[in-house]
Amino acid sequence: MEDTPKVIQRINKLLKPGGLFLSATPCMRGAFLGVLLSPVSKIGLIPQITSFKITELEDSIANRYFEIVET
């Protein structure tokens, strides 16, 4: 996704009150697969990949409209 904060805000707006947002997001920043796929993504052979560290993803979710219940 190109604009993570915007996507998280949109998800929050679409959820009913008390709804749950479940994310199964592989965090590949610094991982071998992430390093390998990043250049392939940049030249357009696969869709854009945004890499996160686990803490970065948790912070972007928790700091914008959500409470993390379980990881």
PDB file of N, CA, C and O in Angstrom:
ATOM      1  N   MET A   1       0.836  -1.177   0.000  1.00  0.00           N
ATOM      2  CA  MET A   1       0.000   0.000   0.000  1.00  0.00           C
ATOM      3  C   MET A   1       0.875   1.232   0.000  1.00  0.00           C
ATOM      4  O   MET A   1       1.912   1.275   0.662  1.00  0.00           O
ATOM      5  N   GLU A   2       0.459   2.208  -0.729  1.00  0.00           N
ATOM      6  CA  GLU A   2       1.291   3.391  -0.887  1.00  0.00           C
ATOM      7  C   GLU A   2       1.208   4.341   0.304  1.00  0.00           C
ATOM      8  O   GLU A   2       2.212   4.954   0.667  1.00  0.00           O
ATOM      9  N   ASP A   3       0.040   4.477   0.917  1.00  0.00           N
ATOM     10  CA  ASP A   3      -0.146   5.426   2.012  1.00  0.00           C
ATOM     11  C   ASP A   3      -0.758   4.691   3.208  1.00  0.00           C
ATOM     12  O   ASP A   3      -1.977   4.685   3.381  1.00  0.00           O
ATOM     13  N   THR A   4       0.082   4.081   4.018  1.00  0.00           N
ATOM     14  CA  THR A   4      -0.378   3.256   5.131  1.00  0.00           C
ATOM     15  C   THR A   4      -1.307   4.007   6.085  1.00  0.00           C
ATOM     16  O   THR A   4      -2.372   3.482   6.410  1.00  0.00           O
ATOM     17  N   PRO A   5      -0.956   5.205   6.549  1.00  0.00           N
ATOM     18  CA  PRO A   5      -1.869   5.910   7.455  1.00  0.00           C
ATOM     19  C   PRO A   5      -3.250   6.156   6.840  1.00  0.00           C
ATOM     20  O   PRO A   5      -4.265   6.039   7.525  1.00  0.00           O
ATOM     21  N   LYS A   6      -3.286   6.490   5.574  1.00  0.00           N
ATOM     22  CA  LYS A   6      -4.570   6.743   4.902  1.00  0.00           C
ATOM     23  C   LYS A   6      -5.402   5.464   4.825  1.00  0.00           C
ATOM     24  O   LYS A   6      -6.616   5.503   5.027  1.00  0.00           O
ATOM     25  N   VAL A   7      -4.763   4.337   4.535  1.00  0.00           N
ATOM     26  CA  VAL A   7      -5.465   3.044   4.464  1.00  0.00           C
ATOM     27  C   VAL A   7      -6.012   2.669   5.840  1.00  0.00           C
ATOM     28  O   VAL A   7      -7.154   2.221   5.947  1.00  0.00           O
ATOM     29  N   ILE A   8      -5.219   2.844   6.885  1.00  0.00           N
ATOM     30  CA  ILE A   8      -5.664   2.505   8.239  1.00  0.00           C
ATOM     31  C   ILE A   8      -6.842   3.388   8.645  1.00  0.00           C
ATOM     32  O   ILE A   8      -7.790   2.909   9.267  1.00  0.00           O
ATOM     33  N   GLN A   9      -6.791   4.663   8.299  1.00  0.00           N
ATOM     34  CA  GLN A   9      -7.905   5.569   8.602  1.00  0.00           C
ATOM     35  C   GLN A   9      -9.171   5.124   7.868  1.00  0.00           C
ATOM     36  O   GLN A   9     -10.258   5.146   8.444  1.00  0.00           O
ATOM     37  N   ARG A  10      -9.041   4.726   6.616  1.00  0.00           N
ATOM     38  CA  ARG A  10     -10.192   4.281   5.824  1.00  0.00           C
ATOM     39  C   ARG A  10     -10.797   3.002   6.403  1.00  0.00           C
ATOM     40  O   ARG A  10     -12.018   2.870   6.473  1.00  0.00           O
ATOM     41  N   ILE A  11      -9.954   2.071   6.813  1.00  0.00           N
ATOM     42  CA  ILE A  11     -10.441   0.844   7.440  1.00  0.00           C
ATOM     43  C   ILE A  11     -11.248   1.188   8.681  1.00  0.00           C
ATOM     44  O   ILE A  11     -12.318   0.623   8.907  1.00  0.00           O
ATOM     45  N   ASN A  12     -10.741   2.109   9.480  1.00  0.00           N
ATOM     46  CA  ASN A  12     -11.437   2.521  10.693  1.00  0.00           C
ATOM     47  C   ASN A  12     -12.805   3.116  10.376  1.00  0.00           C
ATOM     48  O   ASN A  12     -13.779   2.842  11.078  1.00  0.00           O
ATOM     49  N   LYS A  13     -12.884   3.919   9.336  1.00  0.00           N
ATOM     50  CA  LYS A  13     -14.169   4.535   8.959  1.00  0.00           C
ATOM     51  C   LYS A  13     -15.171   3.496   8.460  1.00  0.00           C
ATOM     52  O   LYS A  13     -16.375   3.661   8.653  1.00  0.00           O
ATOM     53  N   LEU A  14     -14.691   2.428   7.820  1.00  0.00           N
ATOM     54  CA  LEU A  14     -15.581   1.405   7.269  1.00  0.00           C
ATOM     55  C   LEU A  14     -16.091   0.413   8.316  1.00  0.00           C
ATOM     56  O   LEU A  14     -17.123  -0.227   8.115  1.00  0.00           O
ATOM     57  N   LEU A  15     -15.375   0.286   9.425  1.00  0.00           N
ATOM     58  CA  LEU A  15     -15.788  -0.658  10.463  1.00  0.00           C
ATOM     59  C   LEU A  15     -17.016  -0.156  11.221  1.00  0.00           C
ATOM     60  O   LEU A  15     -17.156   1.036  11.491  1.00  0.00           O
ATOM     61  N   LYS A  16     -17.888  -1.080  11.550  1.00  0.00           N
ATOM     62  CA  LYS A  16     -19.016  -0.749  12.418  1.00  0.00           C
ATOM     63  C   LYS A  16     -18.478  -0.516  13.824  1.00  0.00           C
ATOM     64  O   LYS A  16     -17.408  -1.028  14.155  1.00  0.00           O
ATOM     65  N   PRO A  17     -19.189   0.245  14.668  1.00  0.00           N
ATOM     66  CA  PRO A  17     -18.746   0.422  16.059  1.00  0.00           C
ATOM     67  C   PRO A  17     -18.534  -0.926  16.739  1.00  0.00           C
ATOM     68  O   PRO A  17     -19.397  -1.801  16.675  1.00  0.00           O
ATOM     69  N   GLY A  18     -17.409  -1.089  17.376  1.00  0.00           N
ATOM     70  CA  GLY A  18     -17.066  -2.335  18.050  1.00  0.00           C
ATOM     71  C   GLY A  18     -16.495  -3.396  17.117  1.00  0.00           C
ATOM     72  O   GLY A  18     -16.186  -4.507  17.548  1.00  0.00           O
ATOM     73  N   GLY A  19     -16.354  -3.048  15.823  1.00  0.00           N
ATOM     74  CA  GLY A  19     -15.822  -4.002  14.850  1.00  0.00           C
ATOM     75  C   GLY A  19     -14.348  -4.274  15.084  1.00  0.00           C
ATOM     76  O   GLY A  19     -13.674  -3.521  15.786  1.00  0.00           O
ATOM     77  N   LEU A  20     -13.851  -5.351  14.494  1.00  0.00           N
ATOM     78  CA  LEU A  20     -12.451  -5.734  14.636  1.00  0.00           C
ATOM     79  C   LEU A  20     -11.736  -5.641  13.299  1.00  0.00           C
ATOM     80  O   LEU A  20     -12.288  -5.994  12.256  1.00  0.00           O
ATOM     81  N   PHE A  21     -10.515  -5.166  13.347  1.00  0.00           N
ATOM     82  CA  PHE A  21      -9.634  -5.125  12.183  1.00  0.00           C
ATOM     83  C   PHE A  21      -8.570  -6.187  12.408  1.00  0.00           C
ATOM     84  O   PHE A  21      -7.743  -6.061  13.311  1.00  0.00           O
ATOM     85  N   LEU A  22      -8.587  -7.233  11.590  1.00  0.00           N
ATOM     86  CA  LEU A  22      -7.600  -8.305  11.691  1.00  0.00           C
ATOM     87  C   LEU A  22      -6.607  -8.149  10.548  1.00  0.00           C
ATOM     88  O   LEU A  22      -7.002  -7.996   9.392  1.00  0.00           O
ATOM     89  N   SER A  23      -5.338  -8.186  10.868  1.00  0.00           N
ATOM     90  CA  SER A  23      -4.304  -8.033   9.851  1.00  0.00           C
ATOM     91  C   SER A  23      -3.333  -9.199   9.936  1.00  0.00           C
ATOM     92  O   SER A  23      -2.802  -9.510  11.003  1.00  0.00           O
ATOM     93  N   ALA A  24      -3.111  -9.835   8.800  1.00  0.00           N
ATOM     94  CA  ALA A  24      -2.078 -10.866   8.695  1.00  0.00           C
ATOM     95  C   ALA A  24      -1.016 -10.297   7.768  1.00  0.00           C
ATOM     96  O   ALA A  24      -1.020 -10.565   6.566  1.00  0.00           O
ATOM     97  N   THR A  25      -0.118  -9.521   8.326  1.00  0.00           N
ATOM     98  CA  THR A  25       0.861  -8.773   7.550  1.00  0.00           C
ATOM     99  C   THR A  25       2.261  -9.296   7.831  1.00  0.00           C
ATOM    100  O   THR A  25       2.742  -9.192   8.960  1.00  0.00           O
ATOM    101  N   PRO A  26       2.921  -9.855   6.828  1.00  0.00           N
ATOM    102  CA  PRO A  26       4.315 -10.261   7.052  1.00  0.00           C
ATOM    103  C   PRO A  26       5.210  -9.021   7.163  1.00  0.00           C
ATOM    104  O   PRO A  26       5.163  -8.138   6.306  1.00  0.00           O
ATOM    105  N   CYS A  27       6.005  -8.963   8.199  1.00  0.00           N
ATOM    106  CA  CYS A  27       6.919  -7.838   8.402  1.00  0.00           C
ATOM    107  C   CYS A  27       8.301  -8.269   7.930  1.00  0.00           C
ATOM    108  O   CYS A  27       8.979  -9.058   8.588  1.00  0.00           O
ATOM    109  N   MET A  28       8.711  -7.733   6.770  1.00  0.00           N
ATOM    110  CA  MET A  28       9.916  -8.240   6.110  1.00  0.00           C
ATOM    111  C   MET A  28      11.072  -7.248   6.061  1.00  0.00           C
ATOM    112  O   MET A  28      12.076  -7.533   5.408  1.00  0.00           O
ATOM    113  N   ARG A  29      10.976  -6.108   6.717  1.00  0.00           N
ATOM    114  CA  ARG A  29      12.087  -5.164   6.651  1.00  0.00           C
ATOM    115  C   ARG A  29      13.330  -5.795   7.244  1.00  0.00           C
ATOM    116  O   ARG A  29      13.337  -6.233   8.394  1.00  0.00           O
ATOM    117  N   GLY A  30      14.367  -5.833   6.452  1.00  0.00           N
ATOM    118  CA  GLY A  30      15.628  -6.414   6.887  1.00  0.00           C
ATOM    119  C   GLY A  30      15.718  -7.913   6.672  1.00  0.00           C
ATOM    120  O   GLY A  30      16.807  -8.482   6.741  1.00  0.00           O
ATOM    121  N   ALA A  31      14.585  -8.564   6.412  1.00  0.00           N
ATOM    122  CA  ALA A  31      14.598 -10.011   6.167  1.00  0.00           C
ATOM    123  C   ALA A  31      15.101 -10.278   4.753  1.00  0.00           C
ATOM    124  O   ALA A  31      14.973  -9.426   3.873  1.00  0.00           O
ATOM    125  N   PHE A  32      15.663 -11.438   4.538  1.00  0.00           N
ATOM    126  CA  PHE A  32      16.231 -11.785   3.233  1.00  0.00           C
ATOM    127  C   PHE A  32      15.203 -11.639   2.120  1.00  0.00           C
ATOM    128  O   PHE A  32      15.502 -11.056   1.078  1.00  0.00           O
ATOM    129  N   LEU A  33      14.004 -12.157   2.326  1.00  0.00           N
ATOM    130  CA  LEU A  33      12.974 -12.085   1.292  1.00  0.00           C
ATOM    131  C   LEU A  33      12.606 -10.637   0.977  1.00  0.00           C
ATOM    132  O   LEU A  33      12.415 -10.290  -0.189  1.00  0.00           O
ATOM    133  N   GLY A  34      12.506  -9.798   1.990  1.00  0.00           N
ATOM    134  CA  GLY A  34      12.201  -8.390   1.776  1.00  0.00           C
ATOM    135  C   GLY A  34      13.290  -7.688   0.981  1.00  0.00           C
ATOM    136  O   GLY A  34      12.994  -6.884   0.097  1.00  0.00           O
ATOM    137  N   VAL A  35      14.539  -7.985   1.286  1.00  0.00           N
ATOM    138  CA  VAL A  35      15.670  -7.389   0.568  1.00  0.00           C
ATOM    139  C   VAL A  35      15.676  -7.857  -0.883  1.00  0.00           C
ATOM    140  O   VAL A  35      15.988  -7.082  -1.786  1.00  0.00           O
ATOM    141  N   LEU A  36      15.336  -9.105  -1.103  1.00  0.00           N
ATOM    142  CA  LEU A  36      15.305  -9.664  -2.450  1.00  0.00           C
ATOM    143  C   LEU A  36      14.153  -9.090  -3.283  1.00  0.00           C
ATOM    144  O   LEU A  36      14.336  -8.778  -4.460  1.00  0.00           O
ATOM    145  N   LEU A  37      12.982  -8.951  -2.682  1.00  0.00           N
ATOM    146  CA  LEU A  37      11.802  -8.515  -3.432  1.00  0.00           C
ATOM    147  C   LEU A  37      11.743  -7.011  -3.684  1.00  0.00           C
ATOM    148  O   LEU A  37      11.112  -6.579  -4.648  1.00  0.00           O
ATOM    149  N   SER A  38      12.376  -6.217  -2.851  1.00  0.00           N
ATOM    150  CA  SER A  38      12.312  -4.767  -2.999  1.00  0.00           C
ATOM    151  C   SER A  38      12.773  -4.272  -4.377  1.00  0.00           C
ATOM    152  O   SER A  38      12.040  -3.508  -5.005  1.00  0.00           O
ATOM    153  N   PRO A  39      13.945  -4.666  -4.871  1.00  0.00           N
ATOM    154  CA  PRO A  39      14.348  -4.192  -6.196  1.00  0.00           C
ATOM    155  C   PRO A  39      13.452  -4.724  -7.317  1.00  0.00           C
ATOM    156  O   PRO A  39      13.216  -4.031  -8.306  1.00  0.00           O
ATOM    157  N   VAL A  40      12.956  -5.945  -7.163  1.00  0.00           N
ATOM    158  CA  VAL A  40      12.058  -6.520  -8.170  1.00  0.00           C
ATOM    159  C   VAL A  40      10.764  -5.707  -8.233  1.00  0.00           C
ATOM    160  O   VAL A  40      10.196  -5.504  -9.305  1.00  0.00           O
ATOM    161  N   SER A  41      10.314  -5.251  -7.075  1.00  0.00           N
ATOM    162  CA  SER A  41       9.122  -4.412  -7.000  1.00  0.00           C
ATOM    163  C   SER A  41       9.362  -3.055  -7.659  1.00  0.00           C
ATOM    164  O   SER A  41       8.500  -2.542  -8.372  1.00  0.00           O
ATOM    165  N   LYS A  42      10.532  -2.483  -7.416  1.00  0.00           N
ATOM    166  CA  LYS A  42      10.841  -1.147  -7.953  1.00  0.00           C
ATOM    167  C   LYS A  42      10.912  -1.104  -9.473  1.00  0.00           C
ATOM    168  O   LYS A  42      10.644  -0.065 -10.075  1.00  0.00           O
ATOM    169  N   ILE A  43      11.272  -2.229 -10.102  1.00  0.00           N
ATOM    170  CA  ILE A  43      11.331  -2.223 -11.564  1.00  0.00           C
ATOM    171  C   ILE A  43      10.010  -2.682 -12.193  1.00  0.00           C
ATOM    172  O   ILE A  43       9.901  -2.789 -13.414  1.00  0.00           O
ATOM    173  N   GLY A  44       9.006  -2.953 -11.344  1.00  0.00           N
ATOM    174  CA  GLY A  44       7.668  -3.215 -11.846  1.00  0.00           C
ATOM    175  C   GLY A  44       7.329  -4.656 -12.179  1.00  0.00           C
ATOM    176  O   GLY A  44       6.289  -4.914 -12.784  1.00  0.00           O
ATOM    177  N   LEU A  45       8.185  -5.608 -11.799  1.00  0.00           N
ATOM    178  CA  LEU A  45       7.883  -7.008 -12.085  1.00  0.00           C
ATOM    179  C   LEU A  45       6.836  -7.587 -11.136  1.00  0.00           C
ATOM    180  O   LEU A  45       6.146  -8.545 -11.485  1.00  0.00           O
ATOM    181  N   ILE A  46       6.716  -7.016  -9.949  1.00  0.00           N
ATOM    182  CA  ILE A  46       5.690  -7.412  -8.985  1.00  0.00           C
ATOM    183  C   ILE A  46       5.104  -6.123  -8.409  1.00  0.00           C
ATOM    184  O   ILE A  46       5.717  -5.063  -8.538  1.00  0.00           O
ATOM    185  N   PRO A  47       3.924  -6.191  -7.773  1.00  0.00           N
ATOM    186  CA  PRO A  47       3.341  -4.974  -7.192  1.00  0.00           C
ATOM    187  C   PRO A  47       4.253  -4.348  -6.144  1.00  0.00           C
ATOM    188  O   PRO A  47       5.155  -5.002  -5.619  1.00  0.00           O
ATOM    189  N   GLN A  48       4.008  -3.072  -5.847  1.00  0.00           N
ATOM    190  CA  GLN A  48       4.792  -2.348  -4.847  1.00  0.00           C
ATOM    191  C   GLN A  48       4.719  -3.063  -3.502  1.00  0.00           C
ATOM    192  O   GLN A  48       3.663  -3.541  -3.090  1.00  0.00           O
ATOM    193  N   ILE A  49       5.853  -3.123  -2.837  1.00  0.00           N
ATOM    194  CA  ILE A  49       5.939  -3.739  -1.517  1.00  0.00           C
ATOM    195  C   ILE A  49       6.401  -2.680  -0.523  1.00  0.00           C
ATOM    196  O   ILE A  49       7.406  -2.004  -0.741  1.00  0.00           O
ATOM    197  N   THR A  50       5.662  -2.546   0.563  1.00  0.00           N
ATOM    198  CA  THR A  50       6.071  -1.680   1.656  1.00  0.00           C
ATOM    199  C   THR A  50       6.524  -2.585   2.787  1.00  0.00           C
ATOM    200  O   THR A  50       5.740  -3.388   3.292  1.00  0.00           O
ATOM    201  N   SER A  51       7.776  -2.463   3.187  1.00  0.00           N
ATOM    202  CA  SER A  51       8.311  -3.324   4.244  1.00  0.00           C
ATOM    203  C   SER A  51       8.190  -2.629   5.590  1.00  0.00           C
ATOM    204  O   SER A  51       8.395  -1.421   5.700  1.00  0.00           O
ATOM    205  N   PHE A  52       7.856  -3.401   6.604  1.00  0.00           N
ATOM    206  CA  PHE A  52       7.736  -2.893   7.968  1.00  0.00           C
ATOM    207  C   PHE A  52       8.560  -3.758   8.903  1.00  0.00           C
ATOM    208  O   PHE A  52       8.785  -4.940   8.643  1.00  0.00           O
ATOM    209  N   LYS A  53       9.006  -3.156   9.990  1.00  0.00           N
ATOM    210  CA  LYS A  53       9.415  -3.916  11.161  1.00  0.00           C
ATOM    211  C   LYS A  53       8.128  -4.112  11.961  1.00  0.00           C
ATOM    212  O   LYS A  53       7.182  -3.339  11.814  1.00  0.00           O
ATOM    213  N   ILE A  54       8.091  -5.132  12.798  1.00  0.00           N
ATOM    214  CA  ILE A  54       6.882  -5.398  13.580  1.00  0.00           C
ATOM    215  C   ILE A  54       6.491  -4.172  14.403  1.00  0.00           C
ATOM    216  O   ILE A  54       5.317  -3.804  14.446  1.00  0.00           O
ATOM    217  N   THR A  55       7.461  -3.541  15.049  1.00  0.00           N
ATOM    218  CA  THR A  55       7.157  -2.380  15.888  1.00  0.00           C
ATOM    219  C   THR A  55       6.601  -1.217  15.059  1.00  0.00           C
ATOM    220  O   THR A  55       5.722  -0.491  15.523  1.00  0.00           O
ATOM    221  N   GLU A  56       7.106  -1.038  13.845  1.00  0.00           N
ATOM    222  CA  GLU A  56       6.600   0.036  12.973  1.00  0.00           C
ATOM    223  C   GLU A  56       5.140  -0.193  12.613  1.00  0.00           C
ATOM    224  O   GLU A  56       4.334   0.737  12.647  1.00  0.00           O
ATOM    225  N   LEU A  57       4.802  -1.428  12.270  1.00  0.00           N
ATOM    226  CA  LEU A  57       3.419  -1.731  11.917  1.00  0.00           C
ATOM    227  C   LEU A  57       2.508  -1.561  13.124  1.00  0.00           C
ATOM    228  O   LEU A  57       1.438  -0.961  13.015  1.00  0.00           O
ATOM    229  N   GLU A  58       2.921  -2.083  14.266  1.00  0.00           N
ATOM    230  CA  GLU A  58       2.103  -1.934  15.481  1.00  0.00           C
ATOM    231  C   GLU A  58       1.905  -0.470  15.834  1.00  0.00           C
ATOM    232  O   GLU A  58       0.802  -0.068  16.204  1.00  0.00           O
ATOM    233  N   ASP A  59       2.952   0.329  15.726  1.00  0.00           N
ATOM    234  CA  ASP A  59       2.836   1.757  16.027  1.00  0.00           C
ATOM    235  C   ASP A  59       1.888   2.460  15.068  1.00  0.00           C
ATOM    236  O   ASP A  59       1.089   3.297  15.488  1.00  0.00           O
ATOM    237  N   SER A  60       1.967   2.129  13.786  1.00  0.00           N
ATOM    238  CA  SER A  60       1.104   2.807  12.817  1.00  0.00           C
ATOM    239  C   SER A  60      -0.366   2.431  13.022  1.00  0.00           C
ATOM    240  O   SER A  60      -1.253   3.234  12.735  1.00  0.00           O
ATOM    241  N   ILE A  61      -0.628   1.233  13.510  1.00  0.00           N
ATOM    242  CA  ILE A  61      -2.010   0.819  13.777  1.00  0.00           C
ATOM    243  C   ILE A  61      -2.502   1.401  15.099  1.00  0.00           C
ATOM    244  O   ILE A  61      -3.591   1.973  15.158  1.00  0.00           O
ATOM    245  N   ALA A  62      -1.711   1.259  16.152  1.00  0.00           N
ATOM    246  CA  ALA A  62      -2.140   1.701  17.483  1.00  0.00           C
ATOM    247  C   ALA A  62      -2.226   3.222  17.588  1.00  0.00           C
ATOM    248  O   ALA A  62      -3.059   3.743  18.331  1.00  0.00           O
ATOM    249  N   ASN A  63      -1.383   3.930  16.860  1.00  0.00           N
ATOM    250  CA  ASN A  63      -1.394   5.389  16.931  1.00  0.00           C
ATOM    251  C   ASN A  63      -2.482   6.019  16.075  1.00  0.00           C
ATOM    252  O   ASN A  63      -2.661   7.237  16.085  1.00  0.00           O
ATOM    253  N   ARG A  64      -3.202   5.195  15.343  1.00  0.00           N
ATOM    254  CA  ARG A  64      -4.237   5.725  14.460  1.00  0.00           C
ATOM    255  C   ARG A  64      -5.520   4.924  14.622  1.00  0.00           C
ATOM    256  O   ARG A  64      -5.794   4.005  13.850  1.00  0.00           O
ATOM    257  N   TYR A  65      -6.299   5.281  15.628  1.00  0.00           N
ATOM    258  CA  TYR A  65      -7.673   4.801  15.726  1.00  0.00           C
ATOM    259  C   TYR A  65      -7.873   3.406  16.304  1.00  0.00           C
ATOM    260  O   TYR A  65      -9.020   3.043  16.565  1.00  0.00           O
ATOM    261  N   PHE A  66      -6.852   2.611  16.520  1.00  0.00           N
ATOM    262  CA  PHE A  66      -7.052   1.235  16.948  1.00  0.00           C
ATOM    263  C   PHE A  66      -6.310   0.928  18.236  1.00  0.00           C
ATOM    264  O   PHE A  66      -5.341   1.597  18.594  1.00  0.00           O
ATOM    265  N   GLU A  67      -6.787  -0.099  18.922  1.00  0.00           N
ATOM    266  CA  GLU A  67      -6.101  -0.669  20.075  1.00  0.00           C
ATOM    267  C   GLU A  67      -5.684  -2.079  19.670  1.00  0.00           C
ATOM    268  O   GLU A  67      -6.501  -2.845  19.158  1.00  0.00           O
ATOM    269  N   ILE A  68      -4.440  -2.419  19.892  1.00  0.00           N
ATOM    270  CA  ILE A  68      -3.967  -3.767  19.575  1.00  0.00           C
ATOM    271  C   ILE A  68      -4.352  -4.686  20.721  1.00  0.00           C
ATOM    272  O   ILE A  68      -3.945  -4.478  21.863  1.00  0.00           O
ATOM    273  N   VAL A  69      -5.144  -5.706  20.403  1.00  0.00           N
ATOM    274  CA  VAL A  69      -5.634  -6.641  21.408  1.00  0.00           C
ATOM    275  C   VAL A  69      -4.699  -7.823  21.544  1.00  0.00           C
ATOM    276  O   VAL A  69      -4.466  -8.311  22.650  1.00  0.00           O
ATOM    277  N   GLU A  70      -4.157  -8.291  20.418  1.00  0.00           N
ATOM    278  CA  GLU A  70      -3.285  -9.460  20.440  1.00  0.00           C
ATOM    279  C   GLU A  70      -2.346  -9.421  19.248  1.00  0.00           C
ATOM    280  O   GLU A  70      -2.730  -8.973  18.168  1.00  0.00           O
ATOM    281  N   THR A  71      -1.114  -9.889  19.438  1.00  0.00           N
ATOM    282  CA  THR A  71      -0.165 -10.012  18.322  1.00  0.00           C
ATOM    283  C   THR A  71       0.421 -11.402  18.311  1.00  0.00           C
ATOM    284  O   THR A  71       1.244 -11.718  17.452  1.00  0.00           O
TER     285      THR A  71
END
